[in-house]
Amino acid sequence: MREIIRQVCTEMGVTIINGALSRDHVHMFVEIPPQVRVCDFVCRAKGRSSRKI
């Protein structure tokens, strides 16, 4: 899961400030560039990780 989220962040130019993985959810504090919509980042991260799991 960590590697998938890191890949999405790298692709979208998002910086992970802090994060925590639990058994059934993820908490993340991120810095998102102004040209990237928050919903686009969340959709891509959730979509890719759900398909891999």
N, CA, C and O atoms as a Tripos MOL2 file, in Angstrom:
@<TRIPOS>MOLECULE
protein
  212   211    53     0     0
PROTEIN
NO_CHARGES

@<TRIPOS>ATOM
      1 N           0.8190   -1.1830    0.0000 N.3       1 MET1
      2 CA          0.0000    0.0000    0.0000 C.3       1 MET1
      3 C           0.8730    1.2600    0.0000 C.2       1 MET1
      4 O           0.5940    2.2090   -0.7340 O.2       1 MET1
      5 N           1.9120    1.2700    0.8100 N.am      2 ARG2
      6 CA          2.7820    2.4560    0.8920 C.3       2 ARG2
      7 C           3.3970    2.7780   -0.4610 C.2       2 ARG2
      8 O           3.4240    3.9370   -0.8760 O.2       2 ARG2
      9 N           3.8820    1.7680   -1.1400 N.am      3 GLU3
     10 CA          4.5400    1.9900   -2.4260 C.3       3 GLU3
     11 C           3.5530    2.5200   -3.4720 C.2       3 GLU3
     12 O           3.9130    3.3770   -4.2790 O.2       3 GLU3
     13 N           2.3390    2.0290   -3.4660 N.am      4 ILE4
     14 CA          1.3180    2.5040   -4.4120 C.3       4 ILE4
     15 C           1.0380    3.9820   -4.1810 C.2       4 ILE4
     16 O           0.9870    4.7630   -5.1310 O.2       4 ILE4
     17 N           0.8570    4.3640   -2.9310 N.am      5 ILE5
     18 CA          0.5830    5.7670   -2.6050 C.3       5 ILE5
     19 C           1.7800    6.6390   -2.9820 C.2       5 ILE5
     20 O           1.6010    7.7360   -3.5100 O.2       5 ILE5
     21 N           2.9870    6.1650   -2.7180 N.am      6 ARG6
     22 CA          4.1920    6.9340   -3.0900 C.3       6 ARG6
     23 C           4.2720    7.1300   -4.6060 C.2       6 ARG6
     24 O           4.6390    8.2100   -5.0690 O.2       6 ARG6
     25 N           3.9380    6.1090   -5.3700 N.am      7 GLN7
     26 CA          3.9650    6.2220   -6.8340 C.3       7 GLN7
     27 C           2.9870    7.2780   -7.3170 C.2       7 GLN7
     28 O           3.3340    8.1020   -8.1640 O.2       7 GLN7
     29 N           1.7720    7.2630   -6.7910 N.am      8 VAL8
     30 CA          0.7630    8.2480   -7.1810 C.3       8 VAL8
     31 C           1.2430    9.6490   -6.8180 C.2       8 VAL8
     32 O           1.0970   10.5780   -7.6120 O.2       8 VAL8
     33 N           1.8130    9.8100   -5.6320 N.am      9 CYS9
     34 CA          2.3160   11.1210   -5.2120 C.3       9 CYS9
     35 C           3.4100   11.6070   -6.1480 C.2       9 CYS9
     36 O           3.4200   12.7740   -6.5390 O.2       9 CYS9
     37 N           4.3170   10.7360   -6.5040 N.am     10 THR10
     38 CA          5.4120   11.1120   -7.4030 C.3      10 THR10
     39 C           4.8640   11.5390   -8.7630 C.2      10 THR10
     40 O           5.2930   12.5520   -9.3160 O.2      10 THR10
     41 N           3.9330   10.7820   -9.2930 N.am     11 GLU11
     42 CA          3.3470   11.0950  -10.6020 C.3      11 GLU11
     43 C           2.6280   12.4380  -10.6130 C.2      11 GLU11
     44 O           2.6550   13.1520  -11.6150 O.2      11 GLU11
     45 N           1.9820   12.7850   -9.4950 N.am     12 MET12
     46 CA          1.1660   13.9970   -9.4490 C.3      12 MET12
     47 C           1.8800   15.1820   -8.8080 C.2      12 MET12
     48 O           1.3020   16.2640   -8.7070 O.2      12 MET12
     49 N           3.1260   14.9980   -8.3740 N.am     13 GLY13
     50 CA          3.8680   16.0870   -7.7580 C.3      13 GLY13
     51 C           3.4210   16.4100   -6.3440 C.2      13 GLY13
     52 O           3.6010   17.5320   -5.8720 O.2      13 GLY13
     53 N           2.8420   15.4340   -5.6710 N.am     14 VAL14
     54 CA          2.3400   15.6070   -4.3060 C.3      14 VAL14
     55 C           3.4340   15.1990   -3.3270 C.2      14 VAL14
     56 O           4.1190   14.1970   -3.5310 O.2      14 VAL14
     57 N           3.5920   15.9820   -2.2640 N.am     15 THR15
     58 CA          4.5820   15.6950   -1.2340 C.3      15 THR15
     59 C           3.8770   15.1660    0.0080 C.2      15 THR15
     60 O           2.9380   15.7840    0.5110 O.2      15 THR15
     61 N           4.3370   14.0160    0.4980 N.am     16 ILE16
     62 CA          3.7780   13.4610    1.7280 C.3      16 ILE16
     63 C           4.5000   14.1150    2.9050 C.2      16 ILE16
     64 O           5.7180   13.9940    3.0360 O.2      16 ILE16
     65 N           3.7520   14.8010    3.7500 N.am     17 ILE17
     66 CA          4.3000   15.4420    4.9330 C.3      17 ILE17
     67 C           4.3170   14.4380    6.0900 C.2      17 ILE17
     68 O           5.3180   14.3030    6.7940 O.2      17 ILE17
     69 N           3.2090   13.7460    6.2700 N.am     18 ASN18
     70 CA          3.0820   12.7630    7.3330 C.3      18 ASN18
     71 C           1.9720   11.7940    6.9430 C.2      18 ASN18
     72 O           1.0480   12.1610    6.2170 O.2      18 ASN18
     73 N           2.0620   10.5690    7.4210 N.am     19 GLY19
     74 CA          1.0290    9.5950    7.1150 C.3      19 GLY19
     75 C           1.0580    8.4270    8.0590 C.2      19 GLY19
     76 O           2.0700    8.1440    8.7000 O.2      19 GLY19
     77 N          -0.0850    7.7420    8.1390 N.am     20 ALA20
     78 CA         -0.1910    6.5570    8.9870 C.3      20 ALA20
     79 C          -1.1200    5.5620    8.3160 C.2      20 ALA20
     80 O          -2.2140    5.9120    7.8730 O.2      20 ALA20
     81 N          -0.6710    4.3230    8.2480 N.am     21 LEU21
     82 CA         -1.4890    3.2380    7.7100 C.3      21 LEU21
     83 C          -2.0430    2.4220    8.8570 C.2      21 LEU21
     84 O          -1.3090    2.0070    9.7540 O.2      21 LEU21
     85 N          -3.3390    2.1960    8.8210 N.am     22 SER22
     86 CA         -3.9720    1.2930    9.7700 C.3      22 SER22
     87 C          -4.4500    0.0730    8.9970 C.2      22 SER22
     88 O          -4.2940   -0.0060    7.7780 O.2      22 SER22
     89 N          -5.0200   -0.8530    9.7020 N.am     23 ARG23
     90 CA         -5.4760   -2.0850    9.0620 C.3      23 ARG23
     91 C          -6.5430   -1.8100    7.9960 C.2      23 ARG23
     92 O          -6.5710   -2.4720    6.9590 O.2      23 ARG23
     93 N          -7.4150   -0.8370    8.2550 N.am     24 ASP24
     94 CA         -8.5250   -0.6150    7.3360 C.3      24 ASP24
     95 C          -8.6680    0.8200    6.8190 C.2      24 ASP24
     96 O          -9.6680    1.1370    6.1730 O.2      24 ASP24
     97 N          -7.6980    1.6850    7.0870 N.am     25 HIS25
     98 CA         -7.7560    3.0410    6.5450 C.3      25 HIS25
     99 C          -6.3790    3.7110    6.5720 C.2      25 HIS25
    100 O          -5.4300    3.2140    7.1780 O.2      25 HIS25
    101 N          -6.3100    4.8620    5.8890 N.am     26 VAL26
    102 CA         -5.0550    5.6040    5.7600 C.3      26 VAL26
    103 C          -5.3050    7.0530    6.1590 C.2      26 VAL26
    104 O          -6.3220    7.6420    5.7910 O.2      26 VAL26
    105 N          -4.3690    7.6200    6.9140 N.am     27 HIS27
    106 CA         -4.3830    9.0460    7.2250 C.3      27 HIS27
    107 C          -3.1540    9.6560    6.5660 C.2      27 HIS27
    108 O          -2.0430    9.1440    6.7080 O.2      27 HIS27
    109 N          -3.3620   10.7660    5.8390 N.am     28 MET28
    110 CA         -2.2380   11.4180    5.1710 C.3      28 MET28
    111 C          -2.3530   12.9260    5.2890 C.2      28 MET28
    112 O          -3.4380   13.4930    5.1610 O.2      28 MET28
    113 N          -1.2220   13.5660    5.5340 N.am     29 PHE29
    114 CA         -1.1000   15.0140    5.4810 C.3      29 PHE29
    115 C          -0.1690   15.2830    4.3140 C.2      29 PHE29
    116 O           1.0130   14.9430    4.3660 O.2      29 PHE29
    117 N          -0.7000   15.8950    3.2570 N.am     30 VAL30
    118 CA          0.0650   16.0600    2.0240 C.3      30 VAL30
    119 C           0.0650   17.5110    1.5680 C.2      30 VAL30
    120 O          -0.7930   18.3080    1.9480 O.2      30 VAL30
    121 N           1.0520   17.8250    0.7450 N.am     31 GLU31
    122 CA          1.1330   19.1290    0.0960 C.3      31 GLU31
    123 C           0.8630   18.8980   -1.3900 C.2      31 GLU31
    124 O           1.6300   18.2230   -2.0760 O.2      31 GLU31
    125 N          -0.2340   19.4680   -1.8710 N.am     32 ILE32
    126 CA         -0.6690   19.2500   -3.2500 C.3      32 ILE32
    127 C          -0.4430   20.5280   -4.0530 C.2      32 ILE32
    128 O          -0.8310   21.6090   -3.6100 O.2      32 ILE32
    129 N           0.1820   20.4200   -5.2300 N.am     33 PRO33
    130 CA          0.4000   21.6060   -6.0660 C.3      33 PRO33
    131 C          -0.9370   22.2610   -6.4420 C.2      33 PRO33
    132 O          -1.9570   21.5760   -6.5260 O.2      33 PRO33
    133 N          -0.9370   23.5640   -6.6650 N.am     34 PRO34
    134 CA         -2.1840   24.2770   -6.9690 C.3      34 PRO34
    135 C          -2.8930   23.7850   -8.2330 C.2      34 PRO34
    136 O          -4.1130   23.9070   -8.3400 O.2      34 PRO34
    137 N          -2.1470   23.2350   -9.1850 N.am     35 GLN35
    138 CA         -2.7790   22.7920  -10.4230 C.3      35 GLN35
    139 C          -3.4250   21.4110  -10.2990 C.2      35 GLN35
    140 O          -4.0980   20.9630  -11.2270 O.2      35 GLN35
    141 N          -3.2310   20.7360   -9.1740 N.am     36 VAL36
    142 CA         -3.8190   19.4090   -8.9550 C.3      36 VAL36
    143 C          -5.0100   19.5520   -8.0140 C.2      36 VAL36
    144 O          -4.8900   20.1030   -6.9200 O.2      36 VAL36
    145 N          -6.1600   19.0470   -8.4570 N.am     37 ARG37
    146 CA         -7.3430   19.0860   -7.5960 C.3      37 ARG37
    147 C          -7.2430   17.9810   -6.5560 C.2      37 ARG37
    148 O          -6.7920   16.8740   -6.8510 O.2      37 ARG37
    149 N          -7.6680   18.2920   -5.3420 N.am     38 VAL38
    150 CA         -7.6190   17.3220   -4.2490 C.3      38 VAL38
    151 C          -8.3980   16.0700   -4.6230 C.2      38 VAL38
    152 O          -7.9270   14.9530   -4.4040 O.2      38 VAL38
    153 N          -9.5840   16.2510   -5.1850 N.am     39 CYS39
    154 CA        -10.4030   15.0910   -5.5370 C.3      39 CYS39
    155 C          -9.7250   14.2100   -6.5880 C.2      39 CYS39
    156 O          -9.8880   12.9900   -6.5630 O.2      39 CYS39
    157 N          -8.9680   14.8080   -7.5110 N.am     40 ASP40
    158 CA         -8.2400   14.0040   -8.5100 C.3      40 ASP40
    159 C          -7.1670   13.1480   -7.8440 C.2      40 ASP40
    160 O          -6.9970   11.9780   -8.1880 O.2      40 ASP40
    161 N          -6.4490   13.7310   -6.8950 N.am     41 PHE41
    162 CA         -5.4300   12.9710   -6.1780 C.3      41 PHE41
    163 C          -6.0610   11.8210   -5.3920 C.2      41 PHE41
    164 O          -5.5890   10.6860   -5.4620 O.2      41 PHE41
    165 N          -7.1140   12.1110   -4.6540 N.am     42 VAL42
    166 CA         -7.7600   11.0900   -3.8250 C.3      42 VAL42
    167 C          -8.3360    9.9780   -4.7020 C.2      42 VAL42
    168 O          -8.1880    8.7980   -4.3820 O.2      42 VAL42
    169 N          -8.9820   10.3430   -5.7890 N.am     43 CYS43
    170 CA         -9.5580    9.3370   -6.6830 C.3      43 CYS43
    171 C          -8.4830    8.4250   -7.2650 C.2      43 CYS43
    172 O          -8.6710    7.2100   -7.3320 O.2      43 CYS43
    173 N          -7.3740    8.9920   -7.6810 N.am     44 ARG44
    174 CA         -6.3110    8.1820   -8.2720 C.3      44 ARG44
    175 C          -5.6730    7.2720   -7.2260 C.2      44 ARG44
    176 O          -5.4360    6.0930   -7.4910 O.2      44 ARG44
    177 N          -5.4000    7.8020   -6.0620 N.am     45 ALA45
    178 CA         -4.7740    6.9990   -4.9940 C.3      45 ALA45
    179 C          -5.7030    5.8780   -4.5470 C.2      45 ALA45
    180 O          -5.2730    4.7310   -4.4170 O.2      45 ALA45
    181 N          -6.9590    6.1960   -4.3140 N.am     46 LYS46
    182 CA         -7.9050    5.1740   -3.8720 C.3      46 LYS46
    183 C          -8.1680    4.1500   -4.9720 C.2      46 LYS46
    184 O          -8.2480    2.9510   -4.7040 O.2      46 LYS46
    185 N          -8.3000    4.6140   -6.1820 N.am     47 GLY47
    186 CA         -8.5880    3.7130   -7.2890 C.3      47 GLY47
    187 C          -7.4550    2.7270   -7.5450 C.2      47 GLY47
    188 O          -7.6870    1.5250   -7.6810 O.2      47 GLY47
    189 N          -6.2530    3.2300   -7.6070 N.am     48 ARG48
    190 CA         -5.1090    2.3600   -7.8820 C.3      48 ARG48
    191 C          -4.8710    1.3800   -6.7260 C.2      48 ARG48
    192 O          -4.6190    0.1970   -6.9570 O.2      48 ARG48
    193 N          -4.9510    1.8660   -5.5010 N.am     49 SER49
    194 CA         -4.6930    0.9710   -4.3720 C.3      49 SER49
    195 C          -5.7910   -0.0850   -4.2300 C.2      49 SER49
    196 O          -5.5010   -1.2200   -3.8520 O.2      49 SER49
    197 N          -7.0290    0.2630   -4.5220 N.am     50 SER50
    198 CA         -8.0970   -0.7290   -4.4060 C.3      50 SER50
    199 C          -7.9670   -1.8250   -5.4580 C.2      50 SER50
    200 O          -8.2730   -2.9850   -5.1830 O.2      50 SER50
    201 N          -7.5190   -1.4720   -6.6510 N.am     51 ARG51
    202 CA         -7.3240   -2.4830   -7.6920 C.3      51 ARG51
    203 C          -6.1600   -3.4030   -7.3620 C.2      51 ARG51
    204 O          -6.2180   -4.5950   -7.6640 O.2      51 ARG51
    205 N          -5.1060   -2.8770   -6.7510 N.am     52 LYS52
    206 CA         -3.9380   -3.6930   -6.4120 C.3      52 LYS52
    207 C          -4.2000   -4.6270   -5.2440 C.2      52 LYS52
    208 O          -3.6440   -5.7230   -5.1740 O.2      52 LYS52
    209 N          -5.0500   -4.1860   -4.3330 N.am     53 ILE53
    210 CA         -5.3380   -5.0050   -3.1450 C.3      53 ILE53
    211 C          -6.3750   -6.0240   -3.5160 C.2      53 ILE53
    212 O          -6.7780   -6.8290   -2.6770 O.2      53 ILE53
@<TRIPOS>BOND
     1     1     2 1
     2     2     3 1
     3     3     4 2
     4     3     5 am
     5     5     6 1
     6     6     7 1
     7     7     8 2
     8     7     9 am
     9     9    10 1
    10    10    11 1
    11    11    12 2
    12    11    13 am
    13    13    14 1
    14    14    15 1
    15    15    16 2
    16    15    17 am
    17    17    18 1
    18    18    19 1
    19    19    20 2
    20    19    21 am
    21    21    22 1
    22    22    23 1
    23    23    24 2
    24    23    25 am
    25    25    26 1
    26    26    27 1
    27    27    28 2
    28    27    29 am
    29    29    30 1
    30    30    31 1
    31    31    32 2
    32    31    33 am
    33    33    34 1
    34    34    35 1
    35    35    36 2
    36    35    37 am
    37    37    38 1
    38    38    39 1
    39    39    40 2
    40    39    41 am
    41    41    42 1
    42    42    43 1
    43    43    44 2
    44    43    45 am
    45    45    46 1
    46    46    47 1
    47    47    48 2
    48    47    49 am
    49    49    50 1
    50    50    51 1
    51    51    52 2
    52    51    53 am
    53    53    54 1
    54    54    55 1
    55    55    56 2
    56    55    57 am
    57    57    58 1
    58    58    59 1
    59    59    60 2
    60    59    61 am
    61    61    62 1
    62    62    63 1
    63    63    64 2
    64    63    65 am
    65    65    66 1
    66    66    67 1
    67    67    68 2
    68    67    69 am
    69    69    70 1
    70    70    71 1
    71    71    72 2
    72    71    73 am
    73    73    74 1
    74    74    75 1
    75    75    76 2
    76    75    77 am
    77    77    78 1
    78    78    79 1
    79    79    80 2
    80    79    81 am
    81    81    82 1
    82    82    83 1
    83    83    84 2
    84    83    85 am
    85    85    86 1
    86    86    87 1
    87    87    88 2
    88    87    89 am
    89    89    90 1
    90    90    91 1
    91    91    92 2
    92    91    93 am
    93    93    94 1
    94    94    95 1
    95    95    96 2
    96    95    97 am
    97    97    98 1
    98    98    99 1
    99    99   100 2
   100    99   101 am
   101   101   102 1
   102   102   103 1
   103   103   104 2
   104   103   105 am
   105   105   106 1
   106   106   107 1
   107   107   108 2
   108   107   109 am
   109   109   110 1
   110   110   111 1
   111   111   112 2
   112   111   113 am
   113   113   114 1
   114   114   115 1
   115   115   116 2
   116   115   117 am
   117   117   118 1
   118   118   119 1
   119   119   120 2
   120   119   121 am
   121   121   122 1
   122   122   123 1
   123   123   124 2
   124   123   125 am
   125   125   126 1
   126   126   127 1
   127   127   128 2
   128   127   129 am
   129   129   130 1
   130   130   131 1
   131   131   132 2
   132   131   133 am
   133   133   134 1
   134   134   135 1
   135   135   136 2
   136   135   137 am
   137   137   138 1
   138   138   139 1
   139   139   140 2
   140   139   141 am
   141   141   142 1
   142   142   143 1
   143   143   144 2
   144   143   145 am
   145   145   146 1
   146   146   147 1
   147   147   148 2
   148   147   149 am
   149   149   150 1
   150   150   151 1
   151   151   152 2
   152   151   153 am
   153   153   154 1
   154   154   155 1
   155   155   156 2
   156   155   157 am
   157   157   158 1
   158   158   159 1
   159   159   160 2
   160   159   161 am
   161   161   162 1
   162   162   163 1
   163   163   164 2
   164   163   165 am
   165   165   166 1
   166   166   167 1
   167   167   168 2
   168   167   169 am
   169   169   170 1
   170   170   171 1
   171   171   172 2
   172   171   173 am
   173   173   174 1
   174   174   175 1
   175   175   176 2
   176   175   177 am
   177   177   178 1
   178   178   179 1
   179   179   180 2
   180   179   181 am
   181   181   182 1
   182   182   183 1
   183   183   184 2
   184   183   185 am
   185   185   186 1
   186   186   187 1
   187   187   188 2
   188   187   189 am
   189   189   190 1
   190   190   191 1
   191   191   192 2
   192   191   193 am
   193   193   194 1
   194   194   195 1
   195   195   196 2
   196   195   197 am
   197   197   198 1
   198   198   199 1
   199   199   200 2
   200   199   201 am
   201   201   202 1
   202   202   203 1
   203   203   204 2
   204   203   205 am
   205   205   206 1
   206   206   207 1
   207   207   208 2
   208   207   209 am
   209   209   210 1
   210   210   211 1
   211   211   212 2
@<TRIPOS>SUBSTRUCTURE
     1 MET1         2 RESIDUE 1 A MET
     2 ARG2         6 RESIDUE 1 A ARG
     3 GLU3        10 RESIDUE 1 A GLU
     4 ILE4        14 RESIDUE 1 A ILE
     5 ILE5        18 RESIDUE 1 A ILE
     6 ARG6        22 RESIDUE 1 A ARG
     7 GLN7        26 RESIDUE 1 A GLN
     8 VAL8        30 RESIDUE 1 A VAL
     9 CYS9        34 RESIDUE 1 A CYS
    10 THR10       38 RESIDUE 1 A THR
    11 GLU11       42 RESIDUE 1 A GLU
    12 MET12       46 RESIDUE 1 A MET
    13 GLY13       50 RESIDUE 1 A GLY
    14 VAL14       54 RESIDUE 1 A VAL
    15 THR15       58 RESIDUE 1 A THR
    16 ILE16       62 RESIDUE 1 A ILE
    17 ILE17       66 RESIDUE 1 A ILE
    18 ASN18       70 RESIDUE 1 A ASN
    19 GLY19       74 RESIDUE 1 A GLY
    20 ALA20       78 RESIDUE 1 A ALA
    21 LEU21       82 RESIDUE 1 A LEU
    22 SER22       86 RESIDUE 1 A SER
    23 ARG23       90 RESIDUE 1 A ARG
    24 ASP24       94 RESIDUE 1 A ASP
    25 HIS25       98 RESIDUE 1 A HIS
    26 VAL26      102 RESIDUE 1 A VAL
    27 HIS27      106 RESIDUE 1 A HIS
    28 MET28      110 RESIDUE 1 A MET
    29 PHE29      114 RESIDUE 1 A PHE
    30 VAL30      118 RESIDUE 1 A VAL
    31 GLU31      122 RESIDUE 1 A GLU
    32 ILE32      126 RESIDUE 1 A ILE
    33 PRO33      130 RESIDUE 1 A PRO
    34 PRO34      134 RESIDUE 1 A PRO
    35 GLN35      138 RESIDUE 1 A GLN
    36 VAL36      142 RESIDUE 1 A VAL
    37 ARG37      146 RESIDUE 1 A ARG
    38 VAL38      150 RESIDUE 1 A VAL
    39 CYS39      154 RESIDUE 1 A CYS
    40 ASP40      158 RESIDUE 1 A ASP
    41 PHE41      162 RESIDUE 1 A PHE
    42 VAL42      166 RESIDUE 1 A VAL
    43 CYS43      170 RESIDUE 1 A CYS
    44 ARG44      174 RESIDUE 1 A ARG
    45 ALA45      178 RESIDUE 1 A ALA
    46 LYS46      182 RESIDUE 1 A LYS
    47 GLY47      186 RESIDUE 1 A GLY
    48 ARG48      190 RESIDUE 1 A ARG
    49 SER49      194 RESIDUE 1 A SER
    50 SER50      198 RESIDUE 1 A SER
    51 ARG51      202 RESIDUE 1 A ARG
    52 LYS52      206 RESIDUE 1 A LYS
    53 ILE53      210 RESIDUE 1 A ILE
